[in-house]
Amino acid sequence: MNFRQMIAARHSCRSFLDNPVDAATITSLVEIAQCSPSWGNTQPCRIWVAGGQTARSIRQGMVVKAEAGCPPLPDIPMPSKFQGELQARYVEVGKSVLEVLGIDKKDTEMRNAHRANNYNAFGAPVLVYLTVPEGKSAYVMLDAGAFINAFCLAAADQGLATCIQATLAHYPEIVRQYLPIPVEEKIVVGVALGYADTAAPINCFRSTREPVDKILTLTGF
Ligand SMILES: Cc1cc2nc3c(=O)[nH]c(=O)nc-3n(C[C@H](O)[C@H](O)[C@H](O)COP(=O)(O)O)c2cc1C
């Protein structure tokens, strides 16, 4: 796969097969992602991976918490609402995903089932957590983003599917029950990893992007 094909191949997968991913493959993906840049080469990211029964226990624990109505308490506060164009895009992608799933926006039961499926990491057999040390500048998120993007691209290059999920970081106490993440290491995000269920219609969904001239300002050319 050339670089452009790899970029196009990566997308958020929302239905995974149960097939496991071996530890050597995951290690190689993390090794590739480690090539990402970081401020002053500080390399603040740490990766914690749950597979097998560990992943199943975390998924189940999160689903139970969410279904019990427990409010999320992530290590790092998350945006609850965006503004203007950003909010419009946020709403649009959520609406599109529900449409492809055939869920009416007024169907609370099905919407709740989809929400639970989010906490279930869409059935992914592997959960990948990225942490950064507490008390760092907001710029550490740039390092985290660079790392996680490289990880997802490396996975796509190996025929693996990913979904970066804020949802997976909603209940850090469940994650720490099964992974040895110290409290000083702050969970930024989780990534669902595995093989895509290519028969699932939701995996045909592709989000859109703004025309490039909307975001690009070229000056002096
Ligand atoms: C920080 C972050 C958090 C996200 N959290 C979720 C999530 O909880 N559930 C979900 O289904 N998708 C989640 N996504 C996936 C985005 O919806 C997705 O990246 C976006 O719609 C663009 O689509 P694409 O990844 O297929 O290109 C998240 C993405 C990022 C970068």
The ligand as an SDF file (V2000), in Angstrom:
LIG
                    3D

 31 33  0  0  0  0  0  0  0  0999 V2000
  -10.5060   11.7920   19.8990 C   0  0  0  0  0  0  0  0  0  0  0  0
  -11.5180   10.9870   19.1420 C   0  0  0  0  0  0  0  0  0  0  0  0
  -12.5720   10.3850   19.8230 C   0  0  0  0  0  0  0  0  0  0  0  0
  -13.5100    9.6180   19.1320 C   0  0  0  0  0  0  0  0  0  0  0  0
  -14.4960    8.9610   19.8340 N   0  0  0  0  0  0  0  0  0  0  0  0
  -15.3760    8.1650   19.1760 C   0  0  0  0  0  0  0  0  0  0  0  0
  -16.3360    7.3940   19.9030 C   0  0  0  0  0  0  0  0  0  0  0  0
  -16.3890    7.4240   21.1400 O   0  0  0  0  0  0  0  0  0  0  0  0
  -17.1760    6.6080   19.1890 N   0  0  0  0  0  0  0  0  0  0  0  0
  -17.1320    6.5270   17.8200 C   0  0  0  0  0  0  0  0  0  0  0  0
  -17.9330    5.7830   17.2470 O   0  0  0  0  0  0  0  0  0  0  0  0
  -16.2220    7.2260   17.1120 N   0  0  0  0  0  0  0  0  0  0  0  0
  -15.3340    8.0280   17.7650 C   0  0  0  0  0  0  0  0  0  0  0  0
  -14.3810    8.7170   17.0680 N   0  0  0  0  0  0  0  0  0  0  0  0
  -14.2970    8.5450   15.6050 C   0  0  0  0  0  0  0  0  0  0  0  0
  -14.7540    9.8040   14.8550 C   0  0  0  0  0  0  0  0  0  0  0  0
  -16.1550    9.8730   14.8580 O   0  0  0  0  0  0  0  0  0  0  0  0
  -14.1890    9.7040   13.4270 C   0  0  0  0  0  0  0  0  0  0  0  0
  -12.7870    9.7410   13.4800 O   0  0  0  0  0  0  0  0  0  0  0  0
  -14.6840   10.8310   12.5120 C   0  0  0  0  0  0  0  0  0  0  0  0
  -16.0720   10.7640   12.3550 O   0  0  0  0  0  0  0  0  0  0  0  0
  -14.0190   10.7520   11.1360 C   0  0  0  0  0  0  0  0  0  0  0  0
  -14.3020    9.5000   10.5310 O   0  0  0  0  0  0  0  0  0  0  0  0
  -13.1700    8.4610   10.1340 P   0  0  0  0  0  0  0  0  0  0  0  0
  -12.3590    8.1330   11.3670 O   0  0  0  0  0  0  0  0  0  0  0  0
  -13.9070    7.2640    9.6220 O   0  0  0  0  0  0  0  0  0  0  0  0
  -12.2970    9.1010    9.0870 O   0  0  0  0  0  0  0  0  0  0  0  0
  -13.4200    9.4770   17.7210 C   0  0  0  0  0  0  0  0  0  0  0  0
  -12.3520   10.0760   17.0490 C   0  0  0  0  0  0  0  0  0  0  0  0
  -11.4050   10.8050   17.7300 C   0  0  0  0  0  0  0  0  0  0  0  0
  -10.2360   11.3990   16.9730 C   0  0  0  0  0  0  0  0  0  0  0  0
  1  2  1  0
  2  3  1  0
  2 30  2  0
  3  4  2  0
  4  5  1  0
  4 28  1  0
  5  6  2  0
  6  7  1  0
  6 13  1  0
  7  8  2  0
  7  9  1  0
  9 10  1  0
 10 11  2  0
 10 12  1  0
 12 13  2  0
 13 14  1  0
 14 15  1  0
 14 28  1  0
 15 16  1  0
 16 17  1  0
 16 18  1  0
 18 19  1  0
 18 20  1  0
 20 21  1  0
 20 22  1  0
 22 23  1  0
 23 24  1  0
 24 25  2  0
 24 26  1  0
 24 27  1  0
 28 29  2  0
 29 30  1  0
 30 31  1  0
M  END
$$$$
